[in-house]
Amino acid sequence: MAWVTRATVNTLYAWAASPGSRFELTLADGRAYTVAFRHHETAIEAEPVTGFPARHDADFYRLTLRLMEI
């Protein structure tokens, strides 16, 4: 789980809307993986950190992504 801005959440939902899309995930240690959203599960879960809906793109959400390696 991570905290990200509402703007980032919106971008991730837009990316997840294309089921055939593949992405490169690069970890801090330099390892890279080709991944896709796990559409057979809930691919993205996001909830406002404050407990009520965010109003601004800079407001923070708790984020869980479900990806699979291709």
C-alpha positions in Angstrom: 0.0 0.0 0.0 1.2 3.5 -0.8 0.0 7.1 -0.6 -0.4 8.9 -3.9 -2.2 12.0 -5.2 -5.6 11.9 -6.7 -4.1 12.9 -10.0 -1.9 9.8 -9.9 -5.0 7.6 -9.1 -6.8 9.1 -12.0 -3.9 8.3 -14.3 -3.6 4.7 -13.1 -7.4 4.2 -13.6 -7.0 5.5 -17.2 -4.1 3.1 -17.8 -6.1 0.2 -16.3 -9.0 0.9 -18.6 -7.1 -0.7 -21.5 -7.0 -4.4 -20.6 -4.3 -5.3 -23.2 -1.8 -2.7 -22.0 1.6 -3.7 -20.7 3.9 -1.6 -18.7 7.5 -1.7 -17.5 7.9 -1.7 -13.7 11.4 -0.7 -12.5 12.2 -1.2 -8.9 14.6 1.0 -6.9 17.4 -1.6 -7.2 17.2 -1.4 -11.0 15.4 -4.7 -11.7 12.7 -4.2 -14.4 9.6 -6.3 -15.1 6.9 -6.2 -17.8 3.6 -6.2 -16.1 -0.1 -5.8 -16.7 -3.1 -5.0 -14.4 -4.8 -8.1 -12.9 -8.2 -7.6 -14.4 -9.5 -10.9 -13.0 -9.3 -9.3 -9.6 -9.7 -5.7 -8.5 -6.8 -4.2 -10.3 -6.8 -0.9 -8.3 -8.1 0.0 -4.9 -7.9 3.6 -3.8 -9.3 5.3 -0.8 -8.8 8.9 0.5 -6.3 9.1 3.4 -8.6 11.6 5.2 -11.5 9.2 5.1 -13.8 11.3 2.9 -13.6 12.0 -0.8 -10.7 14.2 -2.0 -11.5 17.4 -3.7 -8.2 18.4 -5.2 -5.7 16.6 -7.5 -3.0 17.0 -4.8 -5.1 15.3 -2.1 -3.7 11.9 -1.0 -5.1 8.4 -1.4 -4.1 5.0 -0.1 -3.4 2.8 -3.1 -3.2 -0.9 -3.7 -2.2 -2.1 -7.2 -2.6 -5.7 -8.4 -0.2 -6.4 -11.3 1.0 -9.6 -12.9 4.3 -10.2 -14.6 4.1 -10.9 -18.3 
